[in-house]
Amino acid sequence: MTTSNTNQANSGAAPAGEVDADVRAELTRLRDSIDNIDAAVVHMLAERFKCTQRVGHLKAEHSLPAADPGREAQQINRLRGLAESAKLDPAFAEKLLNFIIAEVIRHHERIADDALNSAAGTPPDPGE
């Protein structure tokens, strides 16, 4: 018996490639939960972007800037606090929100450009 086989026999571990049925069942249960959470996250982001699209149209109608640095700073601080209370790394939460904010600003800029182009009679860029 080799050293690894001896260690395996002593630890009760299954040979490489074999997983105990209880472990496999727990992995499946956890992965199913992860899949459900991922689906919820996607749906929540879709709802969030529906709201931010409406904000973008409102800003365009009233010639407001696409970005609002004050609001963004408030949101980042708020989200960092929420992350801390949820035992999530606040730096990770901030990176995620910054990514989302950048996408929202890009949408708002596109909405504003489309509004300006339609007001000027210019068709929107088909590449957008």
N, C-alpha and C positions, 0 to 999 in steps of 0.2 A: 504494500500500500504506500503511495506517495504521501509526502507531507500534506499536500492540499486535500487528498482523499481522507487522510486521518483527521485533519481539521474539520472537514465537512461532516464526517461521521460523528465527531465529538460535538459539533454545534447543532446537529440535527437539521442542517440546511439541505435543501433539495439540490440535486446536481444542476449544473448550469443548463438553462433552457427549460427546466421543470419548475413550476410554481405551484405551491400548495393551493388546493381548491378554495379554501377559506380566504387566502390572500387574494387570489384571482377574483373572487366574488366581491371582496371589499374594494379592490381596485376598480372593478366595474361600477359599483355603487358610487364611489367617489367621482369617477369620470362622468357618470350620468349627471351628477349634481353640478359638476364643472360645466358640462354642456348646457344645462338649463340656465346656469348663471350667465354664461356667455351669450345665450339667446336673449336673456333679459337685458343685459348690457347693450346689445345691439339695438333692441327695441327702444330702450331709454335714450340712447344717443339719437336715434331717428326722431323721437319726439322732441328732444332738445333742439335738433337742427330745424325741425318744423317751426318751432318758436323763434329761433334766431333768424330764420328766413323772413318771418313776418317783421321782426325788428329791422332787418335790412331794408325791407320795402318802406317801412315807416321812416327810417333815416333818409332814404333816397328821396321820398316825397317831400321831406322838410329840409333837404340839403344839409343834413348832419353828417359829420365825418364817420367813416366806416369803423375806425378804432375809437375806443373810449378808455384811455390809459387809467383814469381814476377808477372806473368801474372794474376794469381788469385787475387792478391792484387789490381792490376790495374782495373780489371773487377769489383771488389767489390766497389772501390771508384767511378768508372764511374757509376755503377748502383745506388749507393746511391745518386749521383747528379741528375740522371734522375728521381729517385723516388721523391726527393725533389721538382723538377720543376713540376712534375705531381701531386703534393699534395698527395703522397703516403708515408706512414711511411717508412723512410729509413732503420730502423731496421728490419722491415718486409721484405723489398726487399733484404736486406743482408742475412737474414735467408733463404729465398727462393733460392737465388743464391748459398749459401753454400751447400744447399741440392742438387742442380743440379750439382755443381762442384764435390761433393763427388761421385755422381752416374757416372759422366764422368770419374773420376779417376779410379773407379772400372772397368768400361768398358775398359779403356786403359790398366790397369793391366792384364785383361783377354786376350785382344788382344796380348799383349806382351808375356804372358805365352803361348798362342796358337802358336805364331810365333816361340818361342823357342822350343816348343814340336815338331812342324812339322819339324823344322830344324834338331832336334835330332832324328827324326823318331818315336817319341812317339805320339800315338793318343791322341787327346784332351779328357779331363775328361768328360764323358757323363753326369755328374751331373751339368754341367755348362750351 
